Amino acid sequence: GSKKFETTSTGAKVTGRADVTGDLYVDTDTFRVNSSLNRVSIGGTSASSNLHIHTSTSEGLRLQSTNAASNFIRFTDNSNNSIGYIGHDTDFKIANQRNTNTILYANNTAYLTIQPDGDVGIGTTTPQSGGLTVEKSGEARLQVRANSDGSNGIVALRADGGNTQIGTWSDHDLKFVRNSSTKLELLAGGAKVTGTATATGSLIVGSGND
C-alpha cells in the first residue's frame, strides 16, 4: 500500500487526512486547538472565543483576496441567512442587510444610529423622521466649520434652554438665502434686507427702548 506517514530530516510528512484526538499545539503558541472548548488560539496559549488572535504588532489580521473585484467578511444568522457584511467591490462597504438600525458605539454608548428609512440620529437611537437629529443632554450643537480653526467661517445650530440659537460662531456675516438669492444678511453692524420685509405682529428696530 501507499505510505501515509513518514519521518523526514526536518520533521514528519502525512499523506491524506490526519485525525487528531485531543489538543493540538504548533510551536507551543503559534497555533493551538483546545479540543474540550472547540476553540483556536493563534499567537497565544489561551482562547477566549472560538478564534482568538494574540499579537504584539499593529496588524493582527489581514484578509487578502485573490479576486481583485471583491473581498468581504459576511455575517449570517443561525439559518445561514446573510444579515450583513464588511468589505469591498468597487467601494468599501459596511452593510446591514436587515430592516433594523445600524448603530455605532463609542465607550460602550450608542452615538450614531442609521435607521432603515435613512433617518440618522447622533446621540439618539430614535431620530425624528425626515433626516438628521442631534441630541445631547444639556446642550446640543450642530456645527459646520470651514478649515480646522474656523477661519473661513463657523455656522451653528444650538439648543440649551435659554440659548436656542442659529448663527455664526466666527467673525463672518450670516446670510439667509432663498432659491440661491440672498434675502437677509446679519452683518457686524446690523441687518440688511433685500426686497420687501413683511412683519406679522410687532417689529422692533433698534434697542426696543425708543
Backbone torsions as a table, in degrees:
resi	resn	phi	psi	omega
1	GLY	NA	174.0	-178.7
2	SER	-81.7	151.3	179.6
3	LYS	-73.5	136.5	178.1
4	LYS	-108.7	-28.4	-179.0
5	PHE	-144.0	134.7	176.6
6	GLU	-150.3	147.9	175.3
7	THR	-89.1	147.4	179.0
8	THR	-126.9	177.9	-179.7
9	SER	-68.1	-20.0	-179.1
10	THR	-108.5	-4.8	-179.2
11	GLY	160.1	-123.5	-177.9
12	ALA	-140.6	155.8	-179.7
13	LYS	-128.8	127.4	177.9
14	VAL	-111.5	128.1	176.4
15	THR	-107.2	121.9	-176.5
16	GLY	98.1	-157.0	-175.3
17	ARG	-88.6	140.3	176.3
18	ALA	-115.7	117.0	176.5
19	ASP	-96.8	123.4	-178.3
20	VAL	-113.3	126.2	175.9
21	THR	-104.6	126.1	-176.5
22	GLY	100.5	-173.7	-178.9
23	ASP	-70.0	156.1	178.0
24	LEU	-127.1	124.0	178.7
25	TYR	-116.6	136.8	171.0
26	VAL	-122.6	114.4	-178.9
27	ASP	52.3	43.5	177.1
28	THR	66.9	-61.6	-176.4
29	ASP	-130.8	8.1	174.9
30	THR	-66.6	-45.0	179.6
31	PHE	-151.4	127.1	-177.8
32	ARG	-140.2	132.4	176.8
33	VAL	-111.2	123.0	174.9
34	ASN	-94.4	105.9	-173.4
35	SER	-71.3	-29.7	-178.2
36	SER	-73.0	-32.4	-179.4
37	LEU	-102.5	-6.5	-175.9
38	ASN	55.5	49.0	-179.9
39	ARG	-124.8	152.7	-178.8
40	VAL	-121.6	131.6	176.3
41	SER	-116.8	132.6	176.3
42	ILE	-118.6	122.3	178.5
43	GLY	81.6	9.0	-179.6
44	GLY	-154.7	176.8	-176.2
45	THR	-102.1	-5.0	-179.2
46	SER	-138.4	157.3	179.8
47	ALA	-130.3	124.5	178.7
48	SER	-94.1	-4.3	177.4
49	SER	-145.7	-178.7	-178.6
50	ASN	-57.5	-37.8	174.0
51	LEU	-131.7	121.4	-177.3
52	HIS	-126.5	118.0	-179.5
53	ILE	-106.6	121.0	176.2
54	HIS	-100.0	131.1	-179.7
55	THR	-147.9	146.0	174.7
56	SER	-106.1	4.2	179.0
57	THR	-103.7	166.3	-177.9
58	SER	-73.1	-22.0	179.5
59	GLU	-113.8	104.3	-176.2
60	GLY	-91.2	-21.2	-176.7
61	LEU	-149.7	133.6	175.8
62	ARG	-130.6	131.4	174.9
63	LEU	-110.3	113.8	-179.3
64	GLN	-113.2	123.6	-178.2
65	SER	-91.5	138.8	172.4
66	THR	-85.8	-4.9	175.1
67	ASN	-105.7	108.4	-174.6
68	ALA	-64.8	-17.4	-175.0
69	ALA	-74.9	-34.1	-174.4
70	SER	-160.3	159.1	177.3
71	ASN	-161.3	121.0	-173.1
72	PHE	-136.1	149.9	161.7
73	ILE	-105.2	121.4	-174.8
74	ARG	-110.7	140.9	177.7
75	PHE	-111.3	135.4	-178.8
76	THR	-130.0	162.3	176.1
77	ASP	-88.1	-171.9	-175.9
78	ASN	-70.5	-8.2	174.0
79	SER	-103.4	10.8	178.7
80	ASN	67.0	23.6	173.4
81	ASN	-84.4	134.6	-177.7
82	SER	-67.7	129.8	178.4
83	ILE	-115.5	-11.0	177.9
84	GLY	170.6	168.6	179.3
85	TYR	-155.8	160.1	172.5
86	ILE	-126.9	130.1	179.6
87	GLY	165.2	-158.8	-175.2
88	HIS	-144.6	149.4	160.2
89	ASP	-125.0	-102.8	170.9
90	THR	-79.6	-23.3	178.4
91	ASP	-125.0	157.1	171.1
92	PHE	-83.9	132.5	-171.9
93	LYS	-133.3	143.8	165.5
94	ILE	-120.0	111.3	-167.9
95	ALA	-121.5	129.3	168.6
96	ASN	-102.2	116.7	-175.2
97	GLN	-96.5	5.0	177.5
98	ARG	-105.0	166.0	179.0
99	ASN	-86.0	57.7	-178.1
100	THR	-135.6	167.2	179.0
101	ASN	-67.4	150.1	169.1
102	THR	-109.7	122.4	-171.0
103	ILE	-126.6	133.9	174.1
104	LEU	-107.3	133.8	-177.4
105	TYR	-111.7	149.3	169.1
106	ALA	-137.1	133.2	-177.5
107	ASN	53.0	39.2	177.1
108	ASN	64.4	22.8	178.6
109	THR	-125.1	136.5	179.0
110	ALA	-72.9	120.6	-178.7
111	TYR	-117.5	-25.1	-179.7
112	LEU	-133.3	123.2	-178.9
113	THR	-124.5	128.8	173.4
114	ILE	-114.2	117.8	-179.6
115	GLN	-85.8	159.4	-177.5
116	PRO	-57.7	-27.3	-179.6
117	ASP	-86.8	2.5	177.0
118	GLY	97.7	-7.2	176.1
119	ASP	-67.6	141.7	-175.0
120	VAL	-122.6	135.0	176.5
121	GLY	-121.9	130.4	172.1
122	ILE	-110.3	117.4	-176.4
123	GLY	84.3	3.3	178.3
124	THR	-148.0	144.9	175.7
125	THR	-95.7	0.7	179.4
126	THR	-128.7	69.2	-179.4
127	PRO	-67.0	154.6	175.1
128	GLN	-67.8	151.7	-179.5
129	SER	-70.6	146.4	174.9
130	GLY	108.6	3.5	177.6
131	GLY	150.5	-122.9	-171.7
132	LEU	-110.5	132.7	174.5
133	THR	-122.1	127.2	176.0
134	VAL	-112.2	124.4	-176.4
135	GLU	-134.0	133.9	176.1
136	LYS	-153.5	142.3	-178.6
137	SER	-65.9	132.7	177.6
138	GLY	88.2	-64.7	-178.9
139	GLU	-142.6	133.5	174.9
140	ALA	-120.7	136.2	-177.7
141	ARG	-141.7	132.2	173.2
142	LEU	-111.3	119.6	-171.9
143	GLN	-124.8	135.5	173.4
144	VAL	-114.1	121.0	-172.5
145	ARG	-126.3	131.6	174.0
146	ALA	-101.8	121.5	-171.2
147	ASN	74.6	151.1	-174.8
148	SER	-63.6	-27.4	179.3
149	ASP	-98.1	3.9	179.2
150	GLY	74.0	16.4	-175.6
151	SER	-65.7	-20.7	176.7
152	ASN	-102.8	14.5	174.5
153	GLY	119.6	142.4	173.1
154	ILE	-131.8	122.6	175.9
155	VAL	-115.4	135.5	-175.7
156	ALA	-142.0	148.4	165.6
157	LEU	-107.5	131.8	-174.8
158	ARG	-136.7	135.9	176.4
159	ALA	-136.5	118.0	175.4
160	ASP	-149.6	43.3	178.8
161	GLY	84.9	-94.2	-176.5
162	GLY	-79.7	-10.8	-177.6
163	ASN	-123.8	57.1	174.2
164	THR	-79.9	114.0	-168.2
165	GLN	-138.3	157.3	167.0
166	ILE	-137.5	133.1	-179.1
167	GLY	166.7	-166.3	179.3
168	THR	-96.7	141.3	174.4
169	TRP	-108.2	31.0	178.5
170	SER	-148.3	170.0	-177.3
171	ASP	-82.0	65.6	-180.0
172	HIS	-137.5	151.3	176.5
173	ASP	-69.9	154.8	175.6
174	LEU	-113.2	124.7	-177.5
175	LYS	-116.2	134.4	174.7
176	PHE	-100.8	126.1	-170.6
177	VAL	-120.7	138.3	173.2
178	ARG	-125.4	123.5	178.7
179	ASN	52.1	43.8	177.3
180	SER	73.0	3.0	177.8
181	SER	-108.3	131.9	179.4
182	THR	-72.3	125.7	-179.7
183	LYS	-110.4	-28.9	-178.5
184	LEU	-144.3	133.3	177.9
185	GLU	-124.6	130.5	172.1
186	LEU	-99.3	111.4	-173.4
187	LEU	-106.9	171.6	179.7
188	ALA	-60.5	-33.0	-177.1
189	GLY	-100.9	2.6	-179.4
190	GLY	153.8	-143.6	-176.8
191	ALA	-132.2	152.6	179.5
192	LYS	-132.1	127.5	179.7
193	VAL	-109.3	131.8	175.1
194	THR	-107.1	119.6	-176.0
195	GLY	101.2	-155.0	-176.5
196	THR	-96.7	131.4	177.0
197	ALA	-100.7	121.0	179.9
198	THR	-115.1	127.7	-178.5
199	ALA	-114.0	132.8	171.5
200	THR	-106.4	115.5	-173.0
201	GLY	96.6	-155.7	-176.4
202	SER	-81.3	142.9	174.1
203	LEU	-122.9	117.1	-177.7
204	ILE	-105.6	123.8	177.4
205	VAL	-113.6	128.4	-176.6
206	GLY	94.4	-148.7	-175.3
207	SER	-79.2	-17.0	-176.1
208	GLY	86.0	3.0	-178.6
209	ASN	-104.9	-1.7	-177.9
210	ASP	-76.9	NA	NA
